[in-house]
Amino acid sequence: MHAPYCWKVRTWGMTRLIALGWLLIGLLGCQDEPQIRHYTAPRVSPGENRTQGQEQMLLGAMTWVNGVGWFFRTVGPRHQLAPQREAFHSFLRSLELTEEQARWQLPQDWHAEARTVPTRYATLRLGKDANAPELVVVRFPPGQGGDVAGNINRWRELVGLPKVSAEEAEKLVSRLKTPQHEFLVVELTGPGKPR
C-alpha cells in the first residue's frame, strides 16, 4: 500500500522547509567573533589622582550679622585664583550685608549668574568666561552653617588638605575689617581633592 499523493507533497515541502531553516541558522551563526582589544593604561597611585593634576587654591571669607552667617568661597587652579586675590578682598570691602540681603560692587570682569542652586544666595564668576572660577555666596540662618573650624576643615578638604584642630584652624584666619563688617578670611593651597 502506498501513501496518498497529498501526503508525499506535504512531507517533501516540510523537508525543504526544515533544510532551509538549518541553512539560515548556519549562515547567521557563522559570524566573526568579537575581537579582544588590548591597551596599556598608566598606573596611578591613590595620591596622584587629583583634580586637574594641578595645585588648587581656595579663597574664603565668613562673617555674621545678628547670628546670620554669610559665607563666600571660591576654589580653582592656583594659577587662576592667585591673580584674583586682590579683587576678592575688594569685593569683601564692598559688601553691605543685612540679615536678609547682600549688596556688593563686583570687580571688573566679574559677573553674577542666574540663581540655579536653591541652597546658594548667589553664584558669581571671577571673569567674563563661563568657565571662570565661581564664587559661591551662602546665607545661613542663626544656629546653622557651623563654626569657624568646621568650615575651615570643609574648605581644606576641597583643596586636598587634611583636617586640623580648632586651635590650628583659628591660626589660619586673617581678619579684614570694613566700615560695616569684620570678615574672617582664609586662603588655602593644596594638591587638589582626590577624584
Contacts in CASP RR format, 6 or more apart in sequence:
PFRMAT RR
TARGET T0000
AUTHOR 0000-0000-0000
METHOD contacts of the structure
MODEL  1
MHAPYCWKVRTWGMTRLIALGWLLIGLLGCQDEPQIRHYTAPRVSPGENR
TQGQEQMLLGAMTWVNGVGWFFRTVGPRHQLAPQREAFHSFLRSLELTEE
QARWQLPQDWHAEARTVPTRYATLRLGKDANAPELVVVRFPPGQGGDVAG
NINRWRELVGLPKVSAEEAEKLVSRLKTPQHEFLVVELTGPGKPR
46 194 0 8 1.000
47 191 0 8 1.000
47 194 0 8 1.000
49 194 0 8 1.000
49 195 0 8 1.000
50 56 0 8 1.000
50 160 0 8 1.000
50 191 0 8 1.000
50 192 0 8 1.000
50 193 0 8 1.000
50 194 0 8 1.000
50 195 0 8 1.000
51 192 0 8 1.000
51 193 0 8 1.000
51 194 0 8 1.000
51 195 0 8 1.000
52 77 0 8 1.000
53 192 0 8 1.000
54 77 0 8 1.000
54 78 0 8 1.000
54 79 0 8 1.000
54 192 0 8 1.000
55 77 0 8 1.000
55 78 0 8 1.000
55 189 0 8 1.000
55 190 0 8 1.000
55 191 0 8 1.000
55 192 0 8 1.000
56 75 0 8 1.000
56 76 0 8 1.000
56 77 0 8 1.000
56 78 0 8 1.000
56 158 0 8 1.000
56 159 0 8 1.000
56 160 0 8 1.000
56 189 0 8 1.000
56 190 0 8 1.000
56 191 0 8 1.000
56 192 0 8 1.000
56 193 0 8 1.000
57 75 0 8 1.000
57 76 0 8 1.000
57 77 0 8 1.000
57 78 0 8 1.000
57 81 0 8 1.000
57 82 0 8 1.000
57 159 0 8 1.000
57 187 0 8 1.000
57 188 0 8 1.000
57 189 0 8 1.000
57 190 0 8 1.000
58 73 0 8 1.000
58 74 0 8 1.000
58 75 0 8 1.000
58 76 0 8 1.000
58 81 0 8 1.000
58 155 0 8 1.000
58 158 0 8 1.000
58 159 0 8 1.000
58 186 0 8 1.000
58 187 0 8 1.000
58 188 0 8 1.000
58 189 0 8 1.000
59 73 0 8 1.000
59 74 0 8 1.000
59 81 0 8 1.000
59 84 0 8 1.000
59 85 0 8 1.000
59 88 0 8 1.000
59 185 0 8 1.000
59 186 0 8 1.000
59 187 0 8 1.000
60 71 0 8 1.000
60 72 0 8 1.000
60 73 0 8 1.000
60 74 0 8 1.000
60 88 0 8 1.000
60 155 0 8 1.000
60 185 0 8 1.000
60 186 0 8 1.000
60 187 0 8 1.000
61 71 0 8 1.000
61 72 0 8 1.000
61 73 0 8 1.000
61 88 0 8 1.000
61 92 0 8 1.000
61 176 0 8 1.000
61 183 0 8 1.000
61 184 0 8 1.000
61 185 0 8 1.000
61 186 0 8 1.000
62 69 0 8 1.000
62 70 0 8 1.000
62 71 0 8 1.000
62 72 0 8 1.000
62 148 0 8 1.000
62 151 0 8 1.000
62 183 0 8 1.000
62 184 0 8 1.000
63 69 0 8 1.000
63 70 0 8 1.000
63 97 0 8 1.000
63 181 0 8 1.000
63 182 0 8 1.000
63 183 0 8 1.000
63 184 0 8 1.000
64 70 0 8 1.000
65 97 0 8 1.000
65 98 0 8 1.000
65 99 0 8 1.000
65 181 0 8 1.000
66 99 0 8 1.000
66 142 0 8 1.000
67 99 0 8 1.000
67 142 0 8 1.000
67 143 0 8 1.000
68 99 0 8 1.000
68 100 0 8 1.000
68 139 0 8 1.000
68 140 0 8 1.000
68 141 0 8 1.000
68 142 0 8 1.000
69 139 0 8 1.000
69 140 0 8 1.000
69 142 0 8 1.000
69 145 0 8 1.000
70 95 0 8 1.000
70 97 0 8 1.000
70 102 0 8 1.000
70 121 0 8 1.000
70 137 0 8 1.000
70 138 0 8 1.000
70 139 0 8 1.000
70 140 0 8 1.000
71 136 0 8 1.000
71 137 0 8 1.000
71 138 0 8 1.000
71 139 0 8 1.000
71 140 0 8 1.000
71 145 0 8 1.000
71 151 0 8 1.000
72 91 0 8 1.000
72 92 0 8 1.000
72 135 0 8 1.000
72 136 0 8 1.000
72 137 0 8 1.000
72 138 0 8 1.000
73 135 0 8 1.000
73 136 0 8 1.000
73 155 0 8 1.000
73 158 0 8 1.000
74 81 0 8 1.000
74 84 0 8 1.000
74 88 0 8 1.000
74 126 0 8 1.000
74 133 0 8 1.000
74 134 0 8 1.000
74 135 0 8 1.000
74 136 0 8 1.000
75 81 0 8 1.000
75 133 0 8 1.000
75 155 0 8 1.000
75 158 0 8 1.000
75 159 0 8 1.000
76 133 0 8 1.000
78 189 0 8 1.000
80 126 0 8 1.000
80 132 0 8 1.000
80 133 0 8 1.000
81 126 0 8 1.000
81 133 0 8 1.000
84 126 0 8 1.000
84 133 0 8 1.000
85 187 0 8 1.000
87 107 0 8 1.000
87 108 0 8 1.000
87 110 0 8 1.000
87 126 0 8 1.000
88 126 0 8 1.000
88 135 0 8 1.000
89 176 0 8 1.000
89 185 0 8 1.000
90 107 0 8 1.000
91 104 0 8 1.000
91 105 0 8 1.000
91 106 0 8 1.000
91 107 0 8 1.000
91 110 0 8 1.000
91 135 0 8 1.000
92 176 0 8 1.000
92 178 0 8 1.000
92 183 0 8 1.000
92 185 0 8 1.000
93 176 0 8 1.000
93 178 0 8 1.000
94 104 0 8 1.000
94 105 0 8 1.000
95 102 0 8 1.000
95 103 0 8 1.000
95 104 0 8 1.000
95 178 0 8 1.000
95 180 0 8 1.000
95 181 0 8 1.000
96 102 0 8 1.000
96 103 0 8 1.000
96 104 0 8 1.000
96 180 0 8 1.000
97 103 0 8 1.000
97 180 0 8 1.000
97 181 0 8 1.000
102 121 0 8 1.000
102 122 0 8 1.000
102 137 0 8 1.000
102 139 0 8 1.000
106 112 0 8 1.000
106 124 0 8 1.000
109 126 0 8 1.000
109 127 0 8 1.000
109 128 0 8 1.000
110 124 0 8 1.000
110 125 0 8 1.000
110 126 0 8 1.000
110 127 0 8 1.000
110 135 0 8 1.000
111 124 0 8 1.000
111 125 0 8 1.000
111 127 0 8 1.000
111 128 0 8 1.000
112 122 0 8 1.000
112 123 0 8 1.000
112 124 0 8 1.000
112 125 0 8 1.000
113 122 0 8 1.000
113 123 0 8 1.000
113 124 0 8 1.000
113 125 0 8 1.000
113 134 0 8 1.000
115 122 0 8 1.000
115 123 0 8 1.000
116 123 0 8 1.000
117 123 0 8 1.000
119 138 0 8 1.000
120 136 0 8 1.000
120 137 0 8 1.000
120 138 0 8 1.000
121 137 0 8 1.000
121 138 0 8 1.000
121 139 0 8 1.000
122 137 0 8 1.000
123 134 0 8 1.000
123 135 0 8 1.000
123 136 0 8 1.000
123 137 0 8 1.000
124 134 0 8 1.000
124 135 0 8 1.000
124 137 0 8 1.000
125 132 0 8 1.000
125 133 0 8 1.000
125 134 0 8 1.000
125 135 0 8 1.000
126 132 0 8 1.000
126 133 0 8 1.000
126 134 0 8 1.000
126 135 0 8 1.000
140 146 0 8 1.000
145 151 0 8 1.000
147 166 0 8 1.000
148 166 0 8 1.000
148 169 0 8 1.000
148 170 0 8 1.000
148 173 0 8 1.000
148 184 0 8 1.000
149 164 0 8 1.000
149 165 0 8 1.000
149 166 0 8 1.000
149 169 0 8 1.000
149 170 0 8 1.000
150 169 0 8 1.000
152 164 0 8 1.000
152 169 0 8 1.000
152 172 0 8 1.000
152 173 0 8 1.000
152 186 0 8 1.000
153 163 0 8 1.000
153 164 0 8 1.000
153 169 0 8 1.000
155 186 0 8 1.000
155 188 0 8 1.000
156 162 0 8 1.000
156 163 0 8 1.000
156 164 0 8 1.000
156 188 0 8 1.000
157 163 0 8 1.000
157 193 0 8 1.000
158 192 0 8 1.000
158 193 0 8 1.000
159 188 0 8 1.000
159 189 0 8 1.000
159 190 0 8 1.000
159 191 0 8 1.000
159 192 0 8 1.000
159 193 0 8 1.000
160 190 0 8 1.000
160 191 0 8 1.000
160 192 0 8 1.000
160 193 0 8 1.000
160 194 0 8 1.000
161 188 0 8 1.000
161 190 0 8 1.000
164 172 0 8 1.000
172 186 0 8 1.000
172 188 0 8 1.000
173 184 0 8 1.000
173 185 0 8 1.000
173 186 0 8 1.000
174 184 0 8 1.000
174 185 0 8 1.000
174 186 0 8 1.000
174 187 0 8 1.000
175 182 0 8 1.000
175 183 0 8 1.000
175 184 0 8 1.000
175 185 0 8 1.000
176 182 0 8 1.000
176 183 0 8 1.000
176 185 0 8 1.000
177 183 0 8 1.000
END
